[in-house]
């Protein structure tokens, strides 16, 4: 079953992340948002895996409208 992602908030999640791989929730159903917890199973959606080379503060999209997933591009405005 394919469905549209659920908007979690109308502003980004600004968070400091360690270097390494991270899985951003693209469906909006995760209880660990903005990170994937596997809740997308059966939705036709999958997480966006991204890697940071160093510890960094990022703005992760919560509205699920970004064209630059997983990062906020201001589409919520």
Secondary structure, 3 states (H helix, E strand, C coil): CCCCCCCCCCCCEEEEECCEEEEECCCCCCCCCCECCCCCCCCCCCCEEEEECCCEEEEECCCCCCCCCCECCCCCC
